[in-house]
Amino acid sequence: MTRRRITRTQDLGFIPDGHGNTHDEGVLAIRYCRMSAEKAGWVLAQSIRFRRESLLCLVLCVAVVLGASISACSNSKPIHIGYLGGLTGGAASLGLEGREGVTLAIDAINEAGGIGGRQIELIVRNGSQDATTAKKAVRELVEEGCVAIIGPMTSSLAEPVAAVAAEEGIAVISPTVSTDEMTGRADAFFRVYPDNSSAARELASIVKKRPGVTTISVLYDTSNSAHTVTWMDYFSTAFEATFPGGVLARVPFASENAIDFQQLASQVALGNPNALLILANSRDTGLACQRVRATGYDGLIVTSEWSSTEDVIAHGGHSVEGVLFLSTFDRDSTYQAYLDVAARCESRYGHELGFAGVHGYECAQILATVFETSTERAAVLAQLSAPATYDCIQGSLELDAHGDVVRPYYLSTVSEGKLVGVR
Amino acid sequence: MVLGLVVPVVVLGGFAIAFLMREQVVSAQHENMLVARTTRSKVQGKMAEPLQLAHAQAEIMQNPAFTTPDSRSAALKRAAEGSFAVDALMLTDSNGLVIAEGIDPGPSQYPGKFLGLDSSMRNGFAEAMRTHVAVWSDVFVSTITGNRSVSLVDPMDSGEALIVEVSAASFTDPLYQLRNNGESRVSILSGAGVVLYSTDQDLADTAADLSGLTIIRDARAEGEATDIYRYSGQRRLGSAVRVDETGWIILASREWNGVQATAQTLIAFLVLAVSVMVFGAALLARRLARAFGAPVEELTSDARKLAAGEYLKSPRVSRYRELAELADSMHTMSDAVLERESRLRASEERYRFLVESLRGVLWEYDVEADRFVFVAPQAGEMLGYPASAWTDLASWGEKVLDSERAGVLAARADGISEGYPHEMVYRMQAADGDVLWVRDVVSVVQEEDGPPRLIGVILDITAERQSESNRVAAQVAEDASRTKSVFLASMSHELRTPLNAIIGFSTVLAKGMVGPLSEEQERQIQMINDAGRHLLDLVNEILDLSRIEAGRVDIVAAPFEPSQLAAEVAELVQPLVRGDSVSLSIETTGAPESLLTDRERLRQILINLVNNAAKFTEQGSITLAVTSPDELSVAFAVKDTGCGISKENLPLLFREFGRLGVPAVEANGTGLGLVISQGYAKLLGGLITVESTLGQGSVFTLTLPRALPPESGTVS
């Protein structure tokens, strides 16, 4: 706003310039007054408006504070798989190692994003060796929402578990059950392990082919007779089909704490058989081998897979060198997947991924494949009941309509204190 | 206001809550870690015993007293029996073959169980022999007890080794102690992270595999770790420590939600308290705001009104002194503003009125900007150009007449450069083409801090210039008239003398005073006499008139009765009136009693008026009415029902030498009668006015003051 200083017309309080402008201090003052009043009015109006805004602010703050103490729920529901195995007691190693395999598999699947964005959760129950406990465990697992169960690990629990599974309509897939009683049954029971008869026959045929082996004695643990006796019978039948009467002695023992292996050793070495079949857990096998060798026996010693864990070396020392163990997996496998998992097992658990671990892994892999289609319990059961081939850690596995498997056999041995494969 | 209260409270509340939560967590973490470490210490304490035993036995074995296997075995057996934790002691040779054994009597009573066994592949043996340090093995299932056990391989200087088998359960006593203690759950895990023992039954039953938890991996790698982890759908706060001897992990954990629950209770309480406080504050603030708000809003709207130009009428009343004062101040301001504005407006109006009333075009010109800052609206009337046509000097120059433009512009430039006020007279061309003479009166204004400005007025002098010649002519005519009067006045004597002779001698002759006359002679002499008298009358009238014009008439004022005068006049004129058809009457009811003025002159006027009435009235009446229109005047009205005078002729009545052409009447008057009457009337301080309707009659009214003012004429 221009302000003119008038020199000659000082008394004029007002000068129109014909364009409507006024140049006067009084008018300026009025204008400033008006501006100030407007500003003051604005500020006042703002502060009054804050009253309403403050309530909103308040509500928001309280909401935030309250909300902070409310934790967010997880969005995606996990898929539950049950695991049933003996985790405590003498036979715990099987259950523990099987679980290790399953855990490694599940962790790998979850890391890769799970099934359809859902994570797999393992719910573990201790099956011990007690049928009642095992049956109860199955029901508990069903109640927990499991859509399938991996287990049991021992044949003695297979029947009761299968029965409950059929009732509950839940699929049970076992890594290591070998009883023939489960063979050819269209039920809720599936397994990736060959039955005893076929395994026994396999080993028999291998042993028969060994040069110079025409006689054999058997040392077997009666506390696991479902496995050992069946094995022994089928083996004997197969062996004696070629070498009649070739089975010289059948020496039973009951695995417990005070086994006189020296006595057993001398018993089984009687008649100096060409070979010795030991059907016992790895610990007992190791000790037995020590005592057998201590007798001077130097014939072939063969065992079922049951013996083939690292414990056999710890307890057997040098005496287990060269013992042949029938295996259902290839210790010399070059499958990268297998090698990765084996390495991971070694670093995480501190020991080799034995057969229990491998088969546990396989069961988890099979279930994961089935889950791709559906995670409903009934659908899973139905899908497993159909014959199918599955991609697993050491190649493809074929399950038939009865849930049984036909798979290749391998041989393992101990060489320089380590379990290795045999070509 | 509320925001100012709420925000700090909420922020403080938030900080307090966060701080408390952290404190809770930290204290829980400390507690947890304490439990883990304490348990570890206890476990390690338990491990010390077998180690001490091994060392002791190792020494014993080297004692020459114990050289036979039997004695050694016996010694070992004694040691095993003597120790609660130790289940078996074995002495191996450097290859790992057991050469002596001592088994704690228990379920196995079988002697010689281990003798001769190859223990070289036992877990930890190779490492112990290699490092010459006692090494604890992994957990394994004992073939002696069937329990989970660990063995300690203690290498001896002799190359032999002592193996101590200990039941793992012996290390779990601390756990049993903890079972009923507080919130922490304590577990002993194998080096891999699988639960060996736990205060939690489920964990123990399922030998839970915790190897996947980050906290376990961290503890394995770094020896200690704290983390919040999720297990079995539950969040837990865990502290894990590594038992270096065996690689075991001791995990102490507690429900995270439990930790949080405490914090949450606090938070809930705090939130409640904060909310209450905040709501209380908000309520209070609202109250305050309302108490302030309403009057403040009123004041706000007042301020707005003021800004918009509305003035405040009644002052606002408020409970609060400050607001009341504010309101008062605003009103004072409003009044002051109102007064100023009205003064300014009045001033503006005054000056606008002045400017626009000027019969000239006011203008202002900025020399530096070459711009007409102001041109009065009269420019449109005077010159026909709108205000927008006046922009720069050239725009003014265009309106100057072409022939004069160059000179005028030069003159203006001179005026500007000299800086003195100046006047210019020139011709302008109006928008419609008319040419106007204008006088431009200019003053130069120089501001202190501004450019020079010209302020001027353009006056239209066209009429002035045109009437100049008229005026001169009129002046000449007037002068001529005056000269004439003087001439006549001086000629009066010259004219009268022969006339008197004519009249005189003709009267003597007519009277027969010189001899007898024949009839014809008498008649002719009478005609000479009449003519002479008539001429004398005329000369007298002319002389009267010239005397009046020359201003040489004597007025003699004397008191007399006007009604008497009226009667006298009527009598005198009576003979001239057509007696049968016209009546002459006088009215003196309203007449004043006396007048103080020149009777003779008045008589002359009245006679003239009544005479005129008589001349021009064929029939009807002639009335001479004397009235008093007011206290100081008298009016003589001569009303006739004569032929009247038309509107066009009315103005000619009082003019010299102008006689009304009324065909039928042969007027004797010289025509100077009314002019002389008006002249006398004016000398008497009065005036003759006439109203007339053609064909109906006229009223001649002489109005004059009753008493002559002393200045006019002479009062006798």
Interface residues (C-beta under 8 A of the other chain):
Chain A: R4 R5 I6 T7 R8 L12 G13 F14 I15 P16 D17 G18 H19 T22 D24 G26 V27 A29 I30 C33 R34 M35 A37 E38 A40 G41 L44 A45 S47 I48 F50 R51 E53 S54 L55 C57 L58 C61 V62 V65 L66 A68 S69 L87 T88 G90 A92 S93 L96 R99 E100 T103 D107 V124 R125 N126 E256 N257 A258 I259 D260 Q262 R283 L287 Q290 A294 D311 I313 A314 H315 G316 G317 H318 S319 R348 Y349 G350 G417
Chain B: M1 V2 L3 V6 V7 V10 G13 G14 I17 G96 P107 S108 Q109 Y110 G112 K113 G116 L117 D118 S119 S120 M121 R122 N123 D138 F140 V141 S142 T143 I144 T145 G146 G191 A192 G193 V194 A204 D205 T206 A207 A208 D209 S211 G212 Q264 I267 A268 V271 V274 S275 V278 F279 A282 A285 R286 A289 G293 V296 E297 L299 T300 S301 A303 R304 L306 A307 A308 M330 M333 V337 R340 E341 R343 L344 S347 E348 Y351 R352 V355 E364 V373 F374 V375 A376 A387 V445 Q446 E447 E448 D449 G450
